[in-house]
Amino acid sequence: MAAVTLAADDGFFDDDMVPPGAVTNVRLWQAEVSRPRVPAAPVDDPSWDRKKLLDYHSEFVILLTRHMQQAQIELRHTLLVNNKQRGTARRGLILSGPPGAGKSTTLAELARSFHLSERRRLAGREGSMPVAFASIPPTCNPKSLVQVLARFAGIPVHPRMTENTITDAVCHVLCERRTRLVFFDDVHLLNTRTRLGADSSDQVKTLAERVPATFVLAGVDVENSPLLSGPRGAQLAARCKMLRTPPLLNGTREQKTSWRDLLQGMEAALRLPRHRPGTLVRHADYIHLLTGGVMASLSLLVREAAIRSIVDNSHAITKKLLSQVVLDIQATKAARATRKQRRTD
């Protein structure tokens, strides 16, 4: 029997791990925003070695999609609408889409862009916290929801503190530190048909009324979730506009152009010395079949194919190599269904 060699034996790994959940703590978030984004060295630069190539293609790049551009435009307009709003019914945004469509990435990019613009505008002013993040915890209740915001803001929370005490502290700090954007991710977990879900929804509404910020929510198929049902859901729906982040399509001429532009951008970011330019665009239809146009699946496909090519020393992505990447269950099922449908047509 052949011996099994672990990748770790090649010295690929080290202890310089990326901290999980960078947006759960304001210090980690500020450190992430402060990391400069500079173009990678050209593919023929002598500084590239195997470890650097693997690290680079593991992190790779974030490309601005049409849906992200639309979200940026809508957020800017909403911020302007809310700028001098003295009442409590400020406008908000809801990002909704299937799993893997890039909602959390879009939130992070919106926050990064706004944070940097506020840093420039408030140059020299210490202590500001332009954005705050909270990811809705499972079995969320009003207290656990504000605890997440408190943790992000660095507010000490003790087990004996009441919900009202934590809420007051969070509102005070967010107002004092001039927070103008508050992001809630995974809001589909808020089920207003249950007592805890309804109370948590009320907590979001309370925060939106007490903190003079624009609230941006994101979740899986929010328009069909219990969050917007009943009287509480109606209140939220009356204050927010819905932005869909669907998978990228590949049907019409315009859709094909957008899809190929995205693949061309990803290909330009590759640092593989033997890769043939235009390969990803040439196999655009095949790549769409594999990924269904879902950003998370596309990112995994290209990054893993690049990493496989580095490991096997081919340093080039081919259709054969793309076919060897095992994608997520969602993408695999969708591709299988599409193939079956084509055979029956």
N, C-alpha and C positions, 0 to 999 in steps of 0.2 A: 504493500500500500504506500502511495506517495506521501511524503511528509507535507503537512500543512504549515505554511509560513504566514505568520500574521503581519499585517502592514506595519505594526508598531516596531517590528524588527528592523525596518529600513530607516528608522529614525525620523519618521514623518511627524511625530507628535512631540509636543513639549507642554510645559505647564503654563504657558501664556494663554490662558483660556479667556474667552469673551464672557463677561458676567451675564448670567441669564436675566431676562426681564429688565433691560436697561431703562425702560420708562417707568419702573416702579419706584424709583428714587430720584429726587431732583439732582443730587450730586452726580449720579451716574448719567442722567440725562444731559446735564450741562457738559460733562466730559465728552459724551458722544457728539453733541452739537459742536463742541470746540475742535473736534478732529477735522483737520482740513481735508477737503476732497480735491486731490490733485491727480492729473492724468497719470496713468501707470507708464513706466518707462517703455520705450519701444521694444518690440519683440526681439530685436537683435542686440539689445543692450547687454553688455557682459555681466552686469550685476545679477541677472536672473540665474538662479540655480533651482534645483528640483524642489527644495523646500519652499522657496519663495513662489514658485509657480503654483504649487499645490495650495498654499495659503491664499494667493490672489484669486484663484478660480473657485475656492471655497467661499470667499466673501463676495467676489465678483462686483457687479455694478448694479445700480438702480436706474432704470430707464423710465423716462416720463412718458406715460401712455396718454391717449386722448381722454380717458376717464379721469386721470389724475389732473390733467390740465383743466378740465371742466370743474373739478372739485376746487381747485385753486381759485378759479374765477368766481365761483359761487361763494366761497368763503370770504373773499375780498369784498364782494358786494354786501354780504350779510354783515360783516364788520362795520362797513360804512353806514349801513342802515341803523345798526345798534349804537353807533358812536355817541350820539347825544340823547339816546333814549332814556328818559327819566323814569318811565314806568317799569313795571316788573315783567311785562309780557314781551321780552326781547325775542327776536327771531333766532331760530336754531337750524341745524342741518342734521340729517340722518343719512348715513352711507349704508346701503343695503346691497347684498349680493350673495351668491353661493359661496361655500367654503373654498378658500384658495384663490379668490378673485382679486386679492390685493387690498382689501379694506384696511387692515392694520398697517400695511406699508404706506398706504395713502395717508392715514392719520399721522404717521411718523414724519412723512415728508411735508405735510401741511404744517405740522408743529415746528419742524426744523426751519422752514422758510420764514415763518412768522417770528420765531424766537430770534433768528439772526437779524431780521429787519428791526425788531424792537431793541436789540443790543446796539445796533448802529444809531437808532433814534435816541436812545437813552444813554449815550456814551458818557461814561464817568459816573453814572448813578448806580450805586451799589445796592444789593439786596433785592432787586426786582426778580420776579418769577413769572415771565410772560405767559407760560403755559403750564397746565397741570393735567395729569393723566390718572385715570382709574379704570381698571379692568373689572367688570362685574364678577364677583366671586360666585361659585356654585352655592345653591341654597342661600342666596343673598337675603339679608335683612337690612333695615335702615342703619343699624349700628355698624355692621360689617362694611357697608358701602362707604360710610364716612371714614371708617378706619383705614380703608385703602387710600383715600385722598390724604388723610393725615400722614400715613406712612410715606407717601410721595413727597409731601411738603416738609418732612422731617419733624413733625409734631410728636412729642412723646405721648404715648397712649398707654394707660394702665388698665388692667382688667376691671377695676372698680369704677372707672369713669363711666358716666351715663351717656346714653346716646345724645341727649341735648348738650351735654358739656363738650363732647367731641365735635358735634356740629357747630357749636358756637366758636370753638377754637379754629376749626377749619375755615369757616366764613371770615373770621377776623384776620387770619394769616393771608388768605387769598386776596382779600381787599387791601390789606396793608402792603402786600408785595406786588400789587398792581397786576394781578393775573387777569388776562383778557380773553384767554381761550381755555376752556375746560373740555377734555376729551373723555368720553366713556366708551369703552370697547366691550363687545360681547353683550350688548343690551337685549339680545334675543332671549337671554336667560331670565329676564324680568317677566314673569308671568302674572299679569294683573288679575287673572282669574283666581289666584290664591291670595290669602291674607298677607303673607310675607311679601309676595310680589307686588301687590297693590300698595302696601306701606312703603316699599322700596321705591316704587314709582313716584309716590308722593314726596319721598326724600329728594329725588332728583329735581322735582318741581320746586321744592323749598330752596334748594341750593341755587337753582337758576334765578329765583326771585331775590335772594339775599346777596348774591355775588354779581356785580355788574360786569359779567363776562358773556361771551358767546359760547354756547354749548354745542358740541358736535358729538353725535352718537353714531356708533357703528355696530352692525350685527348681521347675522345670517338671515336673509329673507325677512327683514323686519316688517315689511308691509303685510306679511301673512302670519306674523307672530302675535301672541296674545298681548304684546306690549301696547298695541294701538287699539285694543278692543275696549268696549265699555266707556263710561263717562271719563275715567282717567285717561284712557287712550285717546279719546276725542280731544281733550285739552292739549295733549302733547301734539297730536296731529294738526291742531289749529295753529301751533306755534312754529312748526318745523316744515322745511321742504325736504323732499325725498330725492336722493341722488342714487341711481343704480350703478353698480360696478359689475356688469355682466362679463362673462368670458368674451374674448375678442373673436369676432366672426370672420369667415373666409369665403363668403358667398358672392357678394356684389363686387364690382370693379373697385369701388372705394374701399370696401373691407379688405380685399386682397392687397391693395396698395398699403393700407395701414399695417396689415400683418407682416408684409415683407419689409416695410420700413423698420418695424420693431426688430425683426430678425437681423436685418442689416446692422442695426445699432449694436445688437448683442455680438455679432460677428466681429465688428470693429473693435470691441472690447477684449476679444480673445488675445492671449499672448502665447500662441502655439507656433513655433518656428516652421513647421512643415504643413500647416493648415492651408488648404486652397481657398482663397477668397471667393465668396459667392456660393459656398457649399450649402449653408443654411438656407439661403434664399432659393437656391435651386430645388431644395427638398421642402419648400414651404408647405405644400399640401400634405405631405407625409408627416411633417412635424405637427401640423394642426390636427391631423387624425389621431396622433399619439396623445396630444395634450388637451384636445378640445378647446384650445384657446384660453385655458385657465393659466393665469400668470404663475402660480406656485408650481404647477406641473411643468411649465415651460422652463422656469428657472432651474428646477431640479434636473431636467433632461439635459440642458446645455452645460450646466456646471459639472454634472457627473460624467458626461461624455468627455469633457475637457480633462477632468481628473483621471479618467480611465486611460486617455491617450498619453498622459504624463507617466502614469504607472507602467504602461506597456512600452514606453519610449517611442511610440509612433508620432506623438505630438501633432496629431491632425484628427479632426472630427470627420467621420464618414457616415454614410447612411447605415452601413453595417454596424458601426459603433453605436449609433443612435438606437438601433433596434435591440441592442444588448442591454440597454438601461431598463431596469425594472421600475416602473413608475408607481405612484400611489394607487390605491384600490379604486378611487373615484375615476381617475383617468383611464385605468385599464378596463374597467367595466364599460365606460363610454365608448372607447375605441372598439371594443369587441362588439358592442351593439351597432355601431356605425358600419363596421365591416359586414355584419349579418344583414343589415338593412340594404346595403349595396348589392349583396348577392341575390336578394329576393326581388329587387327592382328590375 
